Amino acid sequence: MPQPKTVLIIGAGASAPYGFPVGGKLKEEIIEKTEKERRISNPHIFDSFLKAGFSEDQVDALHTALHWAFPKKSIDAFLEERPDLRDIGAFAIANILMHCENSNKLAKTDNWYRHLWEIIDIANMKVPTHIVGIITFNYERSLDFFLHKTLTEVYHPSKHEFLLAKLAQLPILHVHGDFGSHRDVPYTHAPEAQNVLKASHRIALVHDDLASKEVFVFARELLKQAERGIFLGFGYNDRNLERLGIGSSEMNHVDFFGTTWGMSKEEIAGLTFMHEKAFAGPACDCKTYLTQHLKNQFPEHYR
């Protein structure tokens, strides 16, 4: 039996194996890297603020306000309450995450990106596969870069143009924006401050008015064409789910599955739109979910 047409829906947790901070850890890193002691012992993050045109007083204001924010409050939720700090807050997000963009870590980490590469099986020209699209809420470009870099390193240059065209048939939608193409903005853990500043202008926050944006319209259309949606490392924010049309009648034909890493039983029980075979427990990571849980639940799709 063939695999159902599938859209992957990616949240921050899916990037955690590759060195990116998740949820509250991003806010904690911003607080840590902007405190005065770290400005001397580890100055490169702080120096980026100054090179981008922010003053030390502005960095102090962000640090102090974040330090007083409630521990469980995300950086997005915090900035919704403090629009006066949005510009420097967006820069801080881009600054931390872009300093985590490490190609060596991508090459050495055996996780779900490699499994996705095997599914695509571009050498045998199986693109598009049953994976018909990827919707990501992440700004960072690790997945995009991994697929492109793997292709250009594994295959002879004479095949690159043709194979890259095949890979381009798999849409990867960054619905909250991204840091720019790695061809224009280098994928490096030592980004230039001006590139970080440009990247910060390309990203949207959860509370921004996004539902009518073209990329969300495209994302909803992609889901409508699917038979299965798989959430990986997703936080199931109500606003994000609503923007994708999940829970509405137009998505009734789509079976939704997904990881629930670190979620309580009560939180999992609240995901009423999910398929009855979706749940693998709060300790199941993205790779295990894709390679073991779904295979065990639907062996007929893997024969």
Buried (B, 14 or more C-beta within 10 A) or exposed (E): EEBBBBBBBBBBBBBBBBBBBBBBBBBBBBBBBBBEEBBEEEEEBBEBBBEBEBEEEBBEBBBEBBEEBEEEBBBBBBBBEBEEBBBBBBBBBBBBBBBBBBBEBBEEBEBBBBBBBEBBEBEEEEBEBBBBBBBBBBBBBBBBBBBBBBBBEEBEEEBEEEBBEBBEEBBBBBBBBBBBEBEEBBBBEEBBBEBBBBBBEBBBBBBBEBEEBEBBEBBBEBBEEBBBBBBBBBBBBEEBBEBBBBBEEEBEEBBBBBBBBEBEEEEBEEBEBBBEEBBBEBEBBBBBBBBEBBEEBBEEBEE
